[in-house]
Amino acid sequence: ETGVTQSPTHLIKTRGQQVTLRCSSQSGHNTVSWYQQALGQGPQFIFQYYREEENGRGNFPPRFSGLQFPNYSSELNVNALELDDSALYLCASSLAGTSGGETQYFGPGTRLLVL
Amino acid sequence: GEDVEQSLFLSVREGDSSVINCTYTDSSSTYLYWYKQEPGAGLQLLTYIFSNMDMKQDQRLTVLLNKKDKHLSLRIADTQTGDSAIYFCAETRNRDDKIIFGKGTRLHILP
């Protein structure tokens, strides 16, 4: 158990719809990163939020957007859903600026199916 | 560029050692990780190694790093049925930076 929680655990949407996924970071962590893991693939970095600002983005279109709140929890929003957006979405929290190699702690993920 | 490559499948008899190999391209990689993912589950960090280390041992797990060849391996001693999972090799430049993952190696345990 990492202390990182995600909701919902599973979700089914249809093409063109919008979806919001939520992540609560581990207590004391101020940075949240989101990853997309398609079936049979490794996770791919979507973006990272630090102090409520986007702090790095992977190769994902603008219809993938996010928010971070003052309590460091985060949302991932995806507009105009496409079939290829079906994946496991993982969030990871960390504490920026500290030493140590404990790295980012992952939540259990939200499995999104787009029909 | 940033790329992490690993073989997709490994089959090992119960009780034997498993060795999962990985190569990476980013010479600026500072942290190298092994994650475990069981069916339908999220990612579990198994172990990590800094780029200035050659080896790290943690109970049944041994990580070897050849920085010159950009080669990382994970050895699991006395492989058990509970080790059946997908193992991801990953790297990052800085502690808070994006993590670059390989596609994962599916470890199958034979009785």
HADDOCK unambig.tbl for C-alpha pairs under 7 A between the chains (distance, minus, plus):
assign (segid A and resid 41 and name CA) (segid B and resid 103 and name CA) 4.83 0.50 0.50
assign (segid A and resid 42 and name CA) (segid B and resid 101 and name CA) 5.55 0.50 0.50
assign (segid A and resid 42 and name CA) (segid B and resid 102 and name CA) 5.59 0.50 0.50
assign (segid A and resid 42 and name CA) (segid B and resid 103 and name CA) 4.29 0.50 0.50
assign (segid A and resid 42 and name CA) (segid B and resid 104 and name CA) 6.11 0.50 0.50
assign (segid A and resid 43 and name CA) (segid B and resid 101 and name CA) 6.16 0.50 0.50
assign (segid A and resid 45 and name CA) (segid B and resid 98 and name CA) 6.25 0.50 0.50
assign (segid A and resid 45 and name CA) (segid B and resid 99 and name CA) 6.96 0.50 0.50
assign (segid A and resid 94 and name CA) (segid B and resid 96 and name CA) 6.99 0.50 0.50
assign (segid A and resid 96 and name CA) (segid B and resid 96 and name CA) 6.09 0.50 0.50
assign (segid A and resid 101 and name CA) (segid B and resid 95 and name CA) 6.76 0.50 0.50
assign (segid A and resid 103 and name CA) (segid B and resid 95 and name CA) 5.76 0.50 0.50
assign (segid A and resid 106 and name CA) (segid B and resid 43 and name CA) 6.25 0.50 0.50
assign (segid A and resid 107 and name CA) (segid B and resid 42 and name CA) 6.54 0.50 0.50
assign (segid A and resid 108 and name CA) (segid B and resid 41 and name CA) 6.23 0.50 0.50
assign (segid A and resid 108 and name CA) (segid B and resid 42 and name CA) 4.31 0.50 0.50
assign (segid A and resid 109 and name CA) (segid B and resid 42 and name CA) 5.83 0.50 0.50
